[in-house]
Amino acid sequence: MLKPGSVRRIAIIGPGLDFANKEYGNDFYPPQSIQPFAVLDSLIRLGLTDAGMFQLTTLDISPSVNIHLARTSRNAAAGKPYVVQLPWNSAVPFSQEYLASFVTYWEALGKQVGTPVKPVEVPGALADTMHIHAVSIRPEIAARVIPLDMNIVYERVPALDADEKFDLIIGTNIFIYYGAFEQSLARANLAAMLKPGGFVLSNDMLADKVLSKLEEAHRTTIEVRAQPQITEHVYCYRKQP
Ligand SMILES: C[S@@+](CC[C@H](N)C(=O)[O-])C[C@H]1O[C@@H](n2cnc3c(N)ncnc32)[C@H](O)[C@@H]1O
């Protein structure tokens, strides 16, 4: 549904810092925000985004996230790369189908936006199951990230001109925290910031109790784990003209 080179303005809602969500003893490296760079990496690999022509905006309510990303962007503007640690814990029991795709994805992750560097040392107790590689993200990529302090339920980037609106907005593991009314307000705010024909991707189905001009365009389902069963969905919404 997306044409090559068509994704120039990208927004990530709630990029997070991954120290907040560490299970299985993964807290042996400093806080970092992977999602903005993982998304860019995929978009560039798929030929949807030109590495020299994009702008990526993050919208988060957390001062920790916003301060971290503002520092990252400032440092990058001064020529300092951003190093991310990319762990895979093979003790987590994924389904065969998910695992095969995940490992391929994990191995390639970061190659479009940076270069491999020596990762942090894995603690001995985790050495058998924790696989990690690190990527130093090019400053010119990290400098293009613009963090905004915003609550997507109640706020939107005000008065965007038509050519400033987003081509793609991604928000994962965020709308689950809200009820149908708040999700509907968020849906309307997302729609207002999108170009006509632009897309929203989320792993939560967004309630639609407020008029939003966002229509469901596609849905992907994947079994992450067989027993006990965990199935993930990705919902894709398109802004009507
Ligand atoms: C669980 S983390 C998800 C991080 C990342 N998106 C992921 O999928 O792993 C939720 C993130 O959403 C942010 N958040 C929660 N409610 C929000 C809201 N109403 N507007 C903007 N950001 C919000 C939190 O501060 C946090 O950074």
The ligand as a Tripos MOL2 file, in Angstrom:
@<TRIPOS>MOLECULE
LIG
   27    29     1     0     0
SMALL
NO_CHARGES

@<TRIPOS>ATOM
      1 C1          4.9540    0.4870   27.1900 C.3       1 LIG1
      2 S1          5.7820    1.8550   26.4640 S.3       1 LIG1
      3 C2          5.8630    1.3220   24.7740 C.3       1 LIG1
      4 C3          7.1920    1.6050   24.1570 C.3       1 LIG1
      5 C4          7.3200    1.2000   22.6970 C.3       1 LIG1
      6 N1          6.3430    1.9000   21.8840 N.3       1 LIG1
      7 C5          7.1420   -0.2990   22.5300 C.2       1 LIG1
      8 O1          6.2330   -0.7460   21.8230 O.co2     1 LIG1
      9 O2          7.9140   -1.0510   23.1290 O.co2     1 LIG1
     10 C6          4.4820    3.0910   26.4390 C.3       1 LIG1
     11 C7          5.0040    4.4580   26.0190 C.3       1 LIG1
     12 O3          3.8760    5.2900   25.7100 O.3       1 LIG1
     13 C8          3.9970    6.5170   26.4020 C.3       1 LIG1
     14 N2          2.6200    7.0200   26.5930 N.ar      1 LIG1
     15 C9          1.6480    6.5050   27.3790 C.ar      1 LIG1
     16 N3          0.5260    7.2180   27.2550 N.ar      1 LIG1
     17 C10         0.7780    8.1970   26.3430 C.ar      1 LIG1
     18 C11        -0.0150    9.2570   25.7930 C.ar      1 LIG1
     19 N4         -1.2740    9.4400   26.1480 N.pl3     1 LIG1
     20 N5          0.5560   10.0770   24.8880 N.ar      1 LIG1
     21 C12         1.8600    9.9120   24.5180 C.ar      1 LIG1
     22 N6          2.6410    8.9290   25.0110 N.ar      1 LIG1
     23 C13         2.1030    8.0820   25.9170 C.ar      1 LIG1
     24 C14         4.7550    6.1760   27.6630 C.3       1 LIG1
     25 O4          5.3660    7.3080   28.2680 O.3       1 LIG1
     26 C15         5.7750    5.1800   27.1270 C.3       1 LIG1
     27 O5          6.8860    5.8330   26.5720 O.3       1 LIG1
@<TRIPOS>BOND
     1     1     2 1
     2     2     3 1
     3     2    10 1
     4     3     4 1
     5     4     5 1
     6     5     6 1
     7     5     7 1
     8     7     8 2
     9     7     9 1
    10    10    11 1
    11    11    12 1
    12    11    26 1
    13    12    13 1
    14    13    14 1
    15    13    24 1
    16    14    15 ar
    17    14    23 ar
    18    15    16 ar
    19    16    17 ar
    20    17    18 ar
    21    17    23 ar
    22    18    19 1
    23    18    20 ar
    24    20    21 ar
    25    21    22 ar
    26    22    23 ar
    27    24    25 1
    28    24    26 1
    29    26    27 1
@<TRIPOS>SUBSTRUCTURE
     1 LIG1         1 GROUP 0 **** ****
